[in-house]
Amino acid sequence: MKSDGPKIFILIVLSIGPAAGLGWLRFGQYQDRAGSPRRGKASRPVPVEVARVQHGPIELQRTFSGELEALEEFVVAPKVSGRVERVMVNIADTVRRGQVVAGLDDDEYVQAVAQAQADLEVARAKLSEAKSALEIASREFKRTESLLKRGVASDSEFDVARQERLARQAQLKVAAAEVTKAESSLETANIRLGYTKVTAGWTGGDEQRVVAERYVDEGQTVAANAPLLLIVELNPIVGVVYVTEGDYARLKPGLLVSLTTDAYPGERYTGRIDRIAPVFRKSTRQARIEMIIDNAQHRLKPGMFIRATVVLARVPDATIVPQQALTIREDRSGVFIVTENGRSVAWREVQVGIREGDRVQIKGENLSGRVVILGQQFVNDGSAIAIPDVQRIPAGGRKKVSTP
């Protein structure tokens, strides 16, 4: 056992030695790290990227998604039932106001007109007969009256003649009423016959519109007021979007709107806000906004998806910095302004105004020159900085940055 003691001691020393050395090395590195920040802040500038403070106009814009609707829609429907004999127009055809667009089988209505015409002739014949009877009764009344004055006719005979004349007068009135009734029936039959020629008789708007939908084909039997065609007015056209309460108060009729649609990429159309709904939908808490859009070429169609951009506010001369320049320190917004020598920065508290994309309007004092847009989390008021030289990016390469 005594002979093994030195060996064990040597093994213990050999095992502890590397561990102790490693621990001492780590301690030394920790000491270096603990002491380096203070020395670094005083002697080593912080690399940052900067951008120039701009002055010019800035706009507050909002883009809303929606769809197009026809300004006016007119549903063509027959006023009488019947079998569709022909439809003169089809989808995308242009229709004039009052144009006949469909026809129904009119045999039954032609027959009704003939019957009404015959009834009118009978009524007129009865009227003529009643007139003749009244004339005869009137002559008999006058003759009896003359005989009564001469004492030849009795009072009873005179009363009979007078009663006969009154009866004939009443019959004449009835016959005249029958004629008027027959004439009315004939007019009604003619009107119903005219209804078999279905017309597009809208009111207001342009004289021409376009067929948007066709609901029936020839040979089908339709009821009265059943839709045959849908005719729409395409110029101007209506854009519809829905907005939340946050944007609702900023919108007002007359504001200009710029619109784009997937159907024509790169093209912009101009419109204006026409109507703003006075209520919000309970299900979505959004309000309907309608815009009038010029569509003289009829390129825009109802149902198309649109994106409508509205300028809600505009400042003609604002102080503008990139969105990246904004920094929050102690719950206050500000930016780091590069000093004139370009070697340090100064903290400037600002008020944030309009945001347009990655550009932000700021308000404050001494806001000119350049601002830090990258690396501001490593600096404070008065910190030394280094602005790298940004070289051109080669094709397919990465941006190279060298620090002086």
C-alpha positions as CSV (number, residue, x, y, z in Angstrom):
1,M,0.0,0.0,0.0
2,K,2.9,2.4,0.8
3,S,4.4,1.9,-2.6
4,D,1.1,2.9,-4.3
5,G,0.8,6.3,-2.5
6,P,3.0,8.4,-4.8
7,K,1.4,7.0,-7.9
8,I,-2.1,7.9,-6.6
9,F,-0.9,11.4,-5.7
10,I,0.6,11.9,-9.2
11,L,-2.6,10.8,-10.9
12,I,-4.7,13.2,-8.8
13,V,-2.3,16.1,-9.7
14,L,-2.4,15.2,-13.4
15,S,-6.2,15.1,-13.4
16,I,-6.7,18.4,-11.5
17,G,-4.1,20.3,-13.3
18,P,-5.8,20.6,-16.7
19,A,-9.2,21.4,-15.1
20,A,-7.6,24.2,-13.0
21,G,-5.9,25.6,-16.0
22,L,-9.0,25.6,-18.0
23,G,-10.9,27.3,-15.2
24,W,-8.2,30.0,-14.9
25,L,-8.4,30.6,-18.7
26,R,-12.1,30.9,-18.5
27,F,-11.8,33.4,-15.6
28,G,-9.4,35.4,-17.5
29,Q,-11.7,35.6,-20.5
30,Y,-14.6,36.6,-18.3
31,Q,-12.5,39.4,-16.8
32,D,-11.6,40.6,-20.3
33,R,-15.3,40.6,-21.3
34,A,-16.4,42.4,-18.1
35,G,-13.9,45.1,-18.6
36,S,-14.1,45.5,-22.4
37,P,-17.4,47.4,-22.8
38,R,-16.3,50.4,-20.9
39,R,-13.1,50.6,-22.8
40,G,-14.9,49.9,-26.1
41,K,-17.5,52.6,-25.6
42,A,-14.8,55.1,-25.1
43,S,-12.5,54.0,-27.9
44,R,-14.4,51.8,-30.4
45,P,-17.1,53.5,-32.6
46,V,-20.3,51.6,-33.3
47,P,-20.9,50.8,-36.9
48,V,-24.3,52.1,-38.1
49,E,-26.2,52.7,-41.3
50,V,-27.7,56.1,-42.0
51,A,-30.2,57.8,-44.3
52,R,-30.8,61.4,-45.1
53,V,-33.6,63.4,-43.6
54,Q,-36.0,64.5,-46.4
55,H,-38.3,67.4,-46.7
56,G,-41.3,67.3,-49.0
57,P,-44.9,66.1,-49.4
58,I,-46.3,63.0,-47.7
59,E,-49.7,61.5,-47.9
60,L,-51.8,59.3,-45.5
61,Q,-53.3,56.6,-47.8
62,R,-55.6,53.7,-47.1
63,T,-56.2,50.9,-49.5
64,F,-59.5,49.0,-49.3
65,S,-60.6,45.8,-51.1
66,G,-64.0,45.6,-52.7
67,E,-65.9,44.9,-55.9
68,L,-67.7,46.6,-58.7
69,E,-71.5,46.9,-59.1
70,A,-73.6,48.2,-61.9
71,L,-74.9,51.8,-61.4
72,E,-78.4,50.7,-62.5
73,E,-80.0,47.3,-63.1
74,F,-83.3,46.7,-64.9
75,V,-85.0,43.3,-64.9
76,V,-87.0,42.6,-68.0
77,A,-90.1,40.7,-67.2
78,P,-93.4,40.1,-69.1
79,K,-96.6,41.5,-67.7
80,V,-98.6,38.5,-68.9
81,S,-97.9,34.8,-68.9
82,G,-97.2,32.8,-72.0
83,R,-94.8,30.7,-74.1
84,V,-91.6,32.5,-75.2
85,E,-91.6,32.5,-79.0
86,R,-88.3,34.4,-79.4
87,V,-85.6,36.4,-77.6
88,M,-84.1,39.1,-79.7
89,V,-81.0,39.8,-77.6
90,N,-78.3,37.9,-75.8
91,I,-75.6,38.5,-73.2
92,A,-73.4,41.5,-73.9
93,D,-75.8,42.9,-76.5
94,T,-76.5,46.6,-76.4
95,V,-80.1,47.5,-75.9
96,R,-81.9,50.8,-76.5
97,R,-84.6,52.2,-74.2
98,G,-88.0,50.9,-75.3
99,Q,-86.6,48.2,-77.6
100,V,-88.5,45.0,-78.0
101,V,-86.3,42.3,-76.6
102,A,-88.6,39.2,-76.5
103,G,-92.0,38.0,-77.8
104,L,-94.6,35.7,-76.3
105,D,-97.1,33.5,-78.1
106,D,-100.0,35.9,-78.8
107,D,-102.7,33.6,-80.3
108,E,-104.8,33.7,-77.2
109,Y,-104.5,37.5,-76.9
110,V,-105.4,38.1,-80.5
111,Q,-108.5,36.0,-80.0
112,A,-109.4,38.1,-76.9
113,V,-109.1,41.3,-79.0
114,A,-111.4,39.8,-81.7
115,Q,-113.9,38.9,-79.0
116,A,-113.7,42.4,-77.5
117,Q,-114.2,43.9,-80.9
118,A,-117.3,41.8,-81.5
119,D,-118.7,42.7,-78.1
120,L,-118.2,46.4,-79.0
121,E,-120.1,46.0,-82.3
122,V,-123.0,44.4,-80.4
123,A,-123.0,47.2,-77.9
124,R,-123.0,49.8,-80.6
125,A,-125.9,48.1,-82.3
126,K,-127.9,48.1,-79.1
127,L,-127.1,51.7,-78.7
128,S,-128.4,52.5,-82.1
129,E,-131.6,50.5,-81.4
130,A,-132.1,52.3,-78.1
131,K,-131.7,55.7,-79.9
132,S,-134.4,54.7,-82.5
133,A,-136.7,53.5,-79.7
134,L,-136.3,56.7,-77.9
135,E,-137.1,58.8,-81.0
136,I,-140.3,56.8,-81.5
137,A,-141.3,57.1,-77.8
138,S,-140.5,60.9,-78.0
139,R,-142.8,61.3,-81.0
140,E,-145.5,59.3,-79.4
141,F,-145.3,61.4,-76.2
142,K,-145.5,64.7,-78.2
143,R,-148.5,63.4,-80.2
144,T,-150.3,62.3,-77.0
145,E,-149.5,65.5,-75.3
146,S,-151.1,67.4,-78.3
147,L,-154.2,65.2,-78.2
148,L,-154.5,65.8,-74.4
149,K,-154.6,69.5,-74.9
150,R,-157.4,69.2,-77.5
151,G,-159.3,66.8,-75.2
152,V,-159.0,63.9,-77.5
153,A,-156.6,61.8,-75.3
154,S,-157.1,60.9,-71.7
155,D,-154.7,61.5,-68.9
156,S,-154.0,57.8,-68.6
157,E,-152.9,57.6,-72.2
158,F,-150.6,60.6,-71.6
159,D,-149.1,58.9,-68.6
160,V,-148.4,55.8,-70.6
161,A,-146.6,57.8,-73.4
162,R,-144.5,59.7,-70.9
163,Q,-143.5,56.5,-69.1
164,E,-142.6,54.9,-72.3
165,R,-140.3,57.8,-73.2
166,L,-138.6,57.7,-69.8
167,A,-138.0,53.9,-70.2
168,R,-136.5,54.5,-73.7
169,Q,-134.2,57.2,-72.3
170,A,-133.0,54.8,-69.6
171,Q,-132.4,52.1,-72.1
172,L,-130.4,54.6,-74.2
173,K,-128.1,55.3,-71.2
174,V,-127.7,51.6,-70.5
175,A,-126.8,51.0,-74.2
176,A,-124.3,53.9,-74.1
177,A,-122.7,52.5,-70.9
178,E,-122.5,49.1,-72.6
179,V,-120.6,50.7,-75.5
180,T,-118.2,52.4,-73.1
181,K,-117.6,49.1,-71.3
182,A,-117.0,47.2,-74.6
183,E,-114.6,49.9,-75.7
184,S,-112.7,49.6,-72.5
185,S,-112.6,45.8,-72.8
186,L,-111.2,46.2,-76.3
187,E,-108.6,48.6,-75.1
188,T,-107.6,46.2,-72.4
189,A,-107.4,43.3,-74.8
190,N,-105.1,45.4,-77.1
191,I,-102.9,46.3,-74.2
192,R,-102.6,42.7,-73.1
193,L,-101.8,41.8,-76.7
194,G,-99.1,44.5,-76.7
195,Y,-97.6,42.9,-73.5
196,T,-96.7,39.9,-75.6
197,K,-94.0,42.1,-77.1
198,V,-91.7,42.5,-74.1
199,T,-89.8,45.8,-74.1
200,A,-86.9,47.2,-72.1
201,G,-88.5,50.3,-70.8
202,W,-86.3,51.6,-68.0
203,T,-86.5,55.2,-66.8
204,G,-83.6,57.6,-66.2
205,G,-79.9,57.1,-67.1
206,D,-78.5,56.5,-70.5
207,E,-80.4,55.6,-73.6
208,Q,-78.4,52.4,-74.1
209,R,-77.5,49.6,-71.7
210,V,-76.0,46.1,-71.9
211,V,-77.6,42.7,-71.4
212,A,-75.9,41.2,-68.3
213,E,-77.9,37.9,-67.9
214,R,-80.4,35.9,-69.9
215,Y,-82.7,33.7,-67.8
216,V,-84.9,32.0,-70.5
217,D,-84.8,30.4,-73.9
218,E,-87.3,30.1,-76.7
219,G,-90.1,27.6,-76.0
220,Q,-90.2,28.0,-72.3
221,T,-93.5,29.0,-70.7
222,V,-93.2,31.9,-68.2
223,A,-95.5,33.4,-65.7
224,A,-96.3,37.1,-65.4
225,N,-93.4,39.1,-63.9
226,A,-91.0,36.2,-64.3
227,P,-87.5,37.6,-65.1
228,L,-86.3,37.2,-68.7
229,L,-83.2,39.4,-68.9
230,L,-81.0,41.6,-66.7
231,I,-79.9,44.8,-68.3
232,V,-77.3,47.0,-66.6
233,E,-75.8,50.4,-67.1
234,L,-72.0,50.3,-67.1
235,N,-71.0,53.9,-67.4
236,P,-70.4,55.1,-64.8
237,I,-69.8,52.0,-62.7
238,V,-70.0,51.8,-58.9
239,G,-67.2,50.5,-56.7
240,V,-68.2,49.2,-53.2
241,V,-65.9,48.8,-50.2
242,Y,-66.5,48.3,-46.5
243,V,-64.5,50.2,-43.9
244,T,-64.0,50.0,-40.2
245,E,-64.7,52.7,-37.6
246,G,-61.1,53.8,-37.6
247,D,-61.2,54.9,-41.2
248,Y,-64.9,55.8,-41.4
249,A,-64.5,59.3,-39.8
250,R,-61.8,60.3,-42.3
251,L,-63.9,59.6,-45.4
252,K,-66.3,62.0,-47.0
253,P,-68.2,62.4,-50.3
254,G,-66.1,63.9,-53.1
255,L,-62.7,62.4,-52.1
256,L,-60.8,61.1,-55.1
257,V,-60.1,57.4,-55.3
258,S,-57.5,55.5,-57.3
259,L,-58.5,52.0,-58.3
260,T,-56.7,48.9,-59.6
261,T,-58.1,45.5,-60.6
262,D,-56.5,42.1,-61.4
263,A,-58.1,42.1,-64.8
264,Y,-55.9,45.0,-66.0
265,P,-52.6,44.9,-64.1
266,G,-50.7,48.2,-64.0
267,E,-53.7,50.2,-65.0
268,R,-55.3,52.7,-62.7
269,Y,-58.8,54.2,-62.8
270,T,-60.0,57.3,-61.1
271,G,-63.2,57.7,-59.1
272,R,-64.7,59.6,-56.2
273,I,-66.6,58.7,-53.1
274,D,-70.3,59.2,-53.8
275,R,-72.2,57.7,-50.9
276,I,-71.3,56.7,-47.3
277,A,-73.7,54.5,-45.4
278,P,-75.0,56.0,-42.2
279,V,-75.0,52.7,-40.3
280,F,-72.6,49.8,-39.7
281,R,-73.3,46.2,-40.3
282,K,-73.7,44.4,-37.0
283,S,-72.0,41.2,-38.2
284,T,-68.8,42.9,-39.4
285,R,-68.9,46.4,-37.7
286,Q,-68.1,47.9,-41.1
287,A,-69.9,50.5,-43.2
288,R,-70.6,50.5,-46.9
289,I,-68.8,53.1,-49.1
290,E,-69.9,53.6,-52.7
291,M,-67.6,55.2,-55.3
292,I,-68.5,56.5,-58.8
293,I,-66.0,55.5,-61.5
294,D,-65.8,56.6,-65.1
295,N,-66.2,53.6,-67.4
296,A,-66.7,55.0,-70.9
297,Q,-64.9,52.1,-72.6
298,H,-67.0,49.5,-70.5
299,R,-63.7,47.7,-69.6
300,L,-64.7,47.5,-65.9
301,K,-67.5,44.9,-65.2
302,P,-69.8,44.3,-62.3
303,G,-68.4,41.7,-60.0
304,M,-64.7,42.5,-60.6
305,F,-62.5,42.6,-57.5
306,I,-60.9,46.0,-56.9
307,R,-58.4,47.7,-54.6
308,A,-59.3,51.3,-53.9
309,T,-56.7,53.7,-52.5
310,V,-57.9,56.9,-50.8
311,V,-55.8,59.9,-49.8
312,L,-57.1,60.7,-46.3
313,A,-54.6,63.5,-45.5
314,R,-51.7,65.3,-47.1
315,V,-48.9,67.5,-45.8
316,P,-47.2,69.5,-48.5
317,D,-43.9,70.2,-46.6
318,A,-43.1,67.6,-44.0
319,T,-39.9,66.3,-42.4
320,I,-39.6,62.7,-43.4
321,V,-37.4,59.8,-42.3
322,P,-37.4,56.1,-43.0
323,Q,-39.6,53.9,-40.7
324,Q,-36.4,52.2,-39.5
325,A,-35.1,55.4,-38.0
326,L,-37.8,55.5,-35.3
327,T,-36.5,54.4,-31.9
328,I,-38.3,54.0,-28.6
329,R,-36.4,55.0,-25.5
330,E,-38.2,55.1,-22.1
331,D,-41.6,55.0,-23.9
332,R,-40.7,58.1,-26.0
333,S,-40.2,58.1,-29.8
334,G,-37.1,59.6,-31.3
335,V,-34.3,59.4,-33.8
336,F,-30.5,59.5,-33.6
337,I,-29.2,62.5,-35.7
338,V,-25.7,62.2,-37.0
339,T,-23.6,65.2,-36.0
340,E,-21.9,67.4,-38.5
341,N,-18.5,65.7,-38.2
342,G,-20.2,62.3,-38.8
343,R,-18.5,60.7,-35.8
344,S,-21.2,60.7,-33.2
345,V,-25.0,60.9,-32.8
346,A,-27.5,63.0,-30.9
347,W,-30.8,61.8,-29.6
348,R,-33.9,63.8,-30.7
349,E,-37.3,63.2,-29.3
350,V,-40.0,63.5,-32.0
351,Q,-43.7,63.3,-32.6
352,V,-44.8,60.8,-35.2
353,G,-47.2,62.1,-37.9
354,I,-48.3,60.6,-41.2
355,R,-47.0,57.2,-42.3
356,E,-46.7,56.5,-46.0
357,G,-45.3,53.0,-46.7
358,D,-41.8,52.9,-45.1
359,R,-41.7,56.8,-44.9
360,V,-42.7,58.6,-41.7
361,Q,-43.4,62.2,-40.9
362,I,-41.7,63.4,-37.7
363,K,-42.0,66.7,-35.8
364,G,-39.4,68.1,-33.5
365,E,-36.4,70.4,-33.2
366,N,-33.1,70.3,-35.0
367,L,-34.2,67.5,-37.4
368,S,-31.8,67.8,-40.4
369,G,-28.9,66.0,-41.9
370,R,-28.8,62.2,-41.5
371,V,-30.4,59.7,-39.1
372,V,-29.4,56.3,-38.0
373,I,-31.5,53.5,-39.5
374,L,-29.5,50.4,-38.4
375,G,-27.5,49.9,-35.3
376,Q,-29.3,52.5,-33.1
377,Q,-30.0,49.9,-30.4
378,F,-26.2,50.0,-29.6
379,V,-25.9,53.7,-29.2
380,N,-27.0,56.5,-26.9
381,D,-26.9,60.2,-27.0
382,G,-23.4,61.3,-27.8
383,S,-22.1,57.8,-28.7
384,A,-19.3,57.5,-31.2
385,I,-20.3,55.9,-34.5
386,A,-18.6,54.7,-37.7
387,I,-20.5,54.9,-41.0
388,P,-19.4,52.0,-43.3
389,D,-18.6,52.5,-47.0
390,V,-21.2,50.6,-48.9
391,Q,-19.8,49.2,-52.2
392,R,-21.8,48.3,-55.2
393,I,-23.4,44.8,-55.1
394,P,-22.0,42.6,-57.9
395,A,-24.5,40.6,-59.9
396,G,-25.5,37.5,-57.8
397,G,-23.3,38.7,-54.9
398,R,-23.8,40.1,-51.5
399,K,-23.4,43.6,-50.1
400,K,-19.9,44.3,-48.9
401,V,-19.3,46.6,-45.9
402,S,-15.9,47.8,-44.8
403,T,-15.4,49.7,-41.5
404,P,-12.7,52.3,-41.3
